[in-house]
């Protein structure tokens, strides 16, 4: 969640051609798409690249933090079920791969510079992969069951 907030705060890419330069951020890209027929695409990008990963991170923090307390939250079971259902829909790594493919096409037309948010996004994808590999779902379900009974 911290990396996502940082990533949204910095420029993502810089495109330079014939002395003209343009920086773009994730929020700027979503805002740039939000016109006419591309409004649906802007909503989908915002939802799957920013919204779902942030909501899932908040849900996991809520459940795990609650399990560390003496009395876990009553909604831990439902919130963790929601977090698990959202897992396939958090498309951060798909966005990173799509960005890479698009940049290969654009690189012939303009000079592309990777800005702070791009590198933060790469780190965030790695952190998410490590988190997914290290969190034992069965242990969390067991802890929820034990603490709520």
C-alpha positions in Angstrom: 0.0 0.0 0.0 2.9 2.4 0.8 4.6 1.6 -2.5 1.3 2.2 -4.4 0.8 5.6 -2.8 4.5 6.5 -3.6 4.1 5.3 -7.2 1.0 7.5 -7.7 2.9 10.5 -6.4 5.7 10.5 -8.9 6.0 10.6 -12.7 6.0 7.2 -14.5 7.6 7.9 -17.9 9.2 10.7 -19.8 8.9 10.8 -23.6 11.2 13.0 -25.6 11.2 13.7 -29.3 12.7 16.6 -31.2 13.4 18.6 -28.1 9.9 18.3 -26.7 9.4 16.4 -23.5 6.4 15.0 -21.8 6.1 13.4 -18.4 3.2 11.1 -17.5 2.1 9.6 -14.2 -0.3 6.7 -13.6 -3.0 9.1 -12.5 -2.3 11.4 -15.5 -2.5 8.4 -17.8 -5.9 7.4 -16.3 -7.1 11.0 -16.6 -5.9 11.2 -20.2 -7.9 8.1 -21.1 -11.0 9.4 -19.4 -12.5 11.1 -22.5 -15.2 9.8 -24.9 -15.1 6.1 -25.7 -11.9 5.5 -23.7 -13.7 6.3 -20.4 -14.4 2.6 -19.9 -10.7 1.8 -20.4 -9.8 4.4 -17.9 -12.2 2.9 -15.3 -10.9 -0.6 -16.0 -7.2 0.5 -15.7 -7.9 2.5 -12.5 -9.9 -0.4 -11.0 -7.5 -3.3 -11.8 -4.1 -1.5 -11.5 -4.8 0.8 -8.5 -8.2 0.0 -6.9 -8.2 -3.7 -6.5 -4.6 -4.0 -5.3 -5.2 -1.2 -2.7 -8.4 -2.7 -1.5 -6.8 -6.1 -1.3 -3.8 -4.7 0.7 -6.2 -3.0 3.1 -8.2 -6.2 3.5 -5.1 -8.2 4.3 -3.8 -5.6 6.7 -7.2 -5.6 8.4 -7.3 -9.4 8.8 -3.7 -10.0 9.8 -3.6 -7.0 12.2 -6.8 -8.2 13.7 -5.5 -11.7 14.2 -2.5 -10.2 16.1 -4.9 -8.7 18.6 -6.5 -10.6 21.5 -9.9 -10.4 19.9 -10.0 -10.5 16.1 -12.5 -8.5 14.1 -15.9 -10.1 13.6 -15.7 -9.6 9.8 -12.3 -11.2 9.5 -13.7 -14.3 7.7 -15.7 -12.3 5.1 -12.9 -9.7 4.6 -10.3 -12.5 4.0 -12.6 -14.3 1.7 -13.0 -11.0 -0.3 -9.2 -10.5 -0.3 -8.8 -14.1 -1.7 -11.5 -13.5 -4.4 -9.7 -10.3 -5.5 -6.3 -11.9 -5.9 -6.6 -12.9 -9.6 -8.0 -9.4 -10.4 -5.1 -7.4 -9.1 -3.4 -6.8 -12.4 -0.2 -5.0 -11.5 2.2 -7.5 -13.1 0.0 -7.6 -16.3 0.2 -3.8 -16.5 4.0 -3.9 -16.1 4.3 -6.4 -19.0 1.9 -4.4 -21.1 3.8 -1.2 -20.4 7.0 -3.0 -21.5 5.5 -4.2 -24.7 4.2 -0.7 -25.5 7.5 0.9 -24.8 9.3 -1.4 -27.3 6.9 0.0 -29.9 7.3 3.6 -28.8 11.1 3.4 -28.4 11.6 3.8 -32.2 9.6 7.0 -32.3 10.8 8.8 -29.2 13.3 8.6 -26.4 11.7 6.9 -23.4 12.9 7.7 -19.8 11.9 5.6 -16.9 11.0 7.8 -13.9 10.7 7.1 -10.2 7.2 5.7 -10.3 8.2 3.0 -12.9 10.9 1.7 -10.6 8.7 1.9 -7.6 6.1 -0.1 -9.6 8.7 -2.7 -10.4 9.6 -3.0 -6.7 5.9 -3.2 -5.8 5.3 -6.1 -8.2 8.3 -8.0 -6.6 6.9 -7.3 -3.1 3.5 -8.6 -4.2 5.0 -11.7 -5.6 7.0 -12.3 -2.4 4.0 -11.6 -0.3 1.9 -14.1 -2.3 4.6 -16.7 -1.9 5.1 -16.2 1.8 1.5 -15.8 3.1 0.0 -19.2 4.1 -3.7 -19.0 3.4 -4.4 -22.2 5.4 -2.7 -20.7 8.5 -4.8 -17.6 8.3 -8.0 -19.5 7.8 -7.1 -21.7 10.8 -6.3 -18.7 12.9 -9.6 -17.0 12.0 -11.5 -20.2 12.8 -9.7 -20.7 16.2 -10.0 -17.1 17.3 -13.7 -16.7 16.4 -14.8 -19.9 18.1 
